[in-house]
Amino acid sequence: MQAIILAAGMGRRLGEFTADNTKCMLEVNGVRLIDRMLGQLHNLNLTRIIIVIGYEGQKLKNYISKNYPSWPIVFVENSVYDKTNNIYSLWLARGFMAEDETLLLESDLIFEDSVLAAAVESEYANCALISKYETWMDGTMVRIDDDNNIVNFIPKKAFKYSDTDYYYKTVNIYKFSREFIVDHYLPFLEAYIRVLGENEYYEQVLRVITLIDNAGMKALPITGKHWYEIDDVQDLRIAEAIFADPEDRLRKIQHSFGGYWRYPGMLDFCYLVNPYFPRGRMIDEMKANFEPLLRDYPSGMGVNSLLAAKYFSLRHDYVVVGNGAAELIKSLMGYVDGRVGVIYPTFEEYPNRLAADRIVAFHPSSPDFAYTADDLIDFFSGNNKVESLLVVNPDNPSGNFIDREGLDKLAGWASETGVRLIVDESFVDFASDAAGTTLLHNEILQQYPTLCVMKSISKSYGVPGLRLGVLASADRDIINFMRKDVGIWNINSFAEFYLQIYGKYEKDYARSCDKFREERTLFEAELHSVPNLRVIPSQANYFLCELENDLTSKELTLRLLTDYNILIKDCSSKKGFPSDHQYVRIAIRDRKDNHKLVEALKSIM
């Protein structure tokens, strides 16, 4: 068996990274793609490796000749790489190709060792390695039947998003028998080039063969194995995360702060959303209006504040809309003066916007990080007076909850003492008495003029990709300041349209919260069955858990990511936790995912 590597392309989408070298010379975590691939192929004891070079080909040839002088590597040059495509590169290697069973690979791939092993050990004489379609994938797709026969190759022009449930992505690794190459592929390759030219792709030939010739071409699924195709800078960053050592992979994923759809198969128990909303009908309405929303400008702050006011049944002059709560937090923290009371541990987006000497920290004495309105009033009435007090309710990450009676008491105290009370109730809809606890009512805002209520729509409404948040207050000075402080078009058309149509789906949302509370009860009971895990009660969509064995929170997070592709929140870097205790925060997903996490935790703990 031999291998052919196609490495003639220019890699324009990688910009500066391929300005003076071909794509396979890219480094992923300090190792060049070509070095990694050659090492993997060398382990297969191949008769030879043929590399088709083109763009910056001499550099690649010099590098390989210097570093692998005794290896059976030969080069084929595509001198017109800038005018042709990979079909011509393969045509140039046809003489070598006809002599032996062949593994065909593209040089911009990175994959785990078991991928090539799967191809070599497969019973299929001729096969294309494939992986179930995911949203990050681009390029040639195939459809297969129940016997793994390739029914059709789907080029980019024929791709239909309505059919993605049936699509598999070609990994761009193929195994061909010599008989298939000589009797089927090369004759069709020659005919295709003569008719359609050299600026095409070799998969098109396979498509033709599949349609008109019974040549026994099979699909070899490798779903679940790690691989990635690197076409642009974002691909490079994702590949670095996927193929990093466990600690570095965790660090890279955490520092991306989202975009986790690009990480194949990873279950995200770190970020906090509602798994049961929005439902299909609302999503369908968003899809149906995709084109005008994409092409038209969104409205400005004036219109969008009206929509947000309608959303929460508030006066429009009490509301400012944000591109996520994060934008509003930045603006709000830039407005408030003096010292700010912060309850630790907390959602650190708020205190991170303040100078350290402005923060007056309150640390609950309870092992569950529980506190009441009376605790806060007592603490901030003495020598710890503040101009503003931040209360996240339910709290993040502890899940502590102050009921309506306590909130009224706290808001009354704040009004009497002139303290600006900032209540972030992004998670309140998950609480058992959500309707009776929310402060988003005109009469409440009017009653407590120093009250500001923050609400992230991402968290409980399940639409973090829209980036929506609101702040409400009867203090028109702060509302007017923040409206001017953020951009006039600070939310996009999709977010605006969501605000516009939400009213039709309020009952669906209420049902989703009921369903969520049921799942939280089930999940909590399952978590209690995990050895050495202390589950802290929560009224939010997450549980703070203390590890009661010798495992650190970082070690548990690493084990879950490495062994089960599950991401949780390691709280070791958060302020406010005792240094001799270990805590993680676990989001609540749906029944299937939650059960999978519990089983993984049991196996580790």
Steps between C-alpha positions, in 0.01 A plus 500: 500500500612854420373846590444810289488838672354795307694809612501738204237751612563860600288520816389859435246500783778459754643840407828579671546141615552381142655818360833324441427132555248236404218398735653175619792693647263656753577421861226368727620510861860518384485211250472555126207332327734326257720364778200362683356341188828351382557349844156340495553363150848372584350282773301314232813363327396630159700428188526872425341842551432720199456871571356729232649845553425837345481828691834552681572142397876529502498609865288201590720266298818636661351470848389139452820394326705642786293352781407164346799417276463121511122478477343374175353838402465623142373831372274593211491866402189687391654807339160651417360468852357854478294417188386146584338314783567173678359288216804599294739435788366147522521460122870587513552215748302249294806293406587436863136457591451214254777291652367416846218510753481866605408717793406846370522792743480877487780679678289745704363226726578421861368179653562249775702186420196273512357669189760353266487172687127484431562540127782247479324239710163540332362206307397740226741498207382844389365749749461861587539593865197699612364668812141598582430855392543772760454875461872577489557279197542627146575339166394174339221299664369153426180309556520132586262207524458248781788289363744794495484526123556857383178597325624840385774757543347840576715791374470846653263619228256217570513532879157539663471595867164326508679169436778526757349225716605261223841647421846376588812707442787344310812512715709528180671170569434215258621143453502363145595156373728482198219336304261786576765756406590337167157376388277777630655813647776590252285447186228720644760751621645533152159535338387757756807718448464487123137607515491742794860611540761508772346750740278246674508270802584130502184425704297590191644195329394283791154651474475403135625148571246462780215612274572292192737221596464225761859506624447397863585836657418489871474754780700443818347704784748629757256714698637546850865501395684831508584666171488850356550668164690827520389755242516827693632659817197399706548138391860523613399622845238226539745233386750624757239454771386156385851359469663670799603311810210483750595803712577718200182385324292596802669840519444571130134398515436707811668804349280485189200591725254315278468396137495141621306372198842485333623236746366167373274319744585708806225530763499847655405492869687828556286767334149551635189491282147360490503163317124508436451839333453622234294222347488398135218726387673816617825388340312432176362854504852637546623286211214607276603863543872441470562686174336835585656488845840441343466769235321779691637732764366452851309779670673738736483520878166685501308222329684218673438646844129500413523132401684409819247695705220305333690176564497562876186719518702802614497871419733561207678785677596256778689265267834488318583208268847352479705281272487239773506589868880536470466826304261639759721392790793688348289812456339475846830449680635803315211708632491413869720697737659416832527167674307197378395209718569161339404158639769238438520264323319676217462552128825686452403707197378764748800535737744462211373838379594668829825605662582268789490782758136574410378149586363420845485122517246297694585135558215279623591292805280208394672194343234523227585870442144579606396844623183699561390857451552556872861379470567757230325785680690428822835484323461807277339717771800508728858586410454357152279769350479511123348719232383197298425137583503216247274200562481214249176314571516201471870542557767376265670263570343407836132493396405686820154655479336792680120484489269791425457597862875523541539698178237751610677542831836547326357746244328699775823524697690608186246773421508633858880511511554623144680183392463406134380139509596302189311171479604264223210259462622323186418161654182586692267333251639164611409562862205319655316832551627681192183702434484620859869589521581698186542873554424589140175683573432870452355546849803337664747712303298812590483400865878457525664782300856382577429153361655374174400157367727316255370214289696286256264356242765244401484305825138401553366553149756275330620746233859592597597535135267800465687695770211670679464659841301775666541733793191657657474787746271792580817710525483669160847652542667161493275374219574806285874474571517133403293548185752757382795298626423193289483509120177607331497169307628292786279197431460324167187435294467140620496612863250776419272256318517259793380779732224579252355146476563371852150586622351224282710241683467606864300190589771281346754683713299449818471129422874479434574644844261251663670217314837634602411505868390137473831407339695693765336288772588178317854615427561605859393155623738337252787726603442407863569139398852588382758406765709777655290778344319748725219668307407848617126584463420732211207691358687567175593288198822368651633335812810598693665179619780441747744214446548300818783271393861570404411601146543868419242693299753543221574127493130415481446754224793356305384142544149579380628686195768247409311177565140604427520823295294677768579855611410626848595817687810473715452757779857490629585832336194682635533730799316430823556127537707361789837387369479161672172403331429399141189611308355454153187646346285271288236635262169319462427365152233254383434151641727313259800728542458530877493123540813468287683745726388320815631168367831665411525656847430165667776334301749768606395585856 
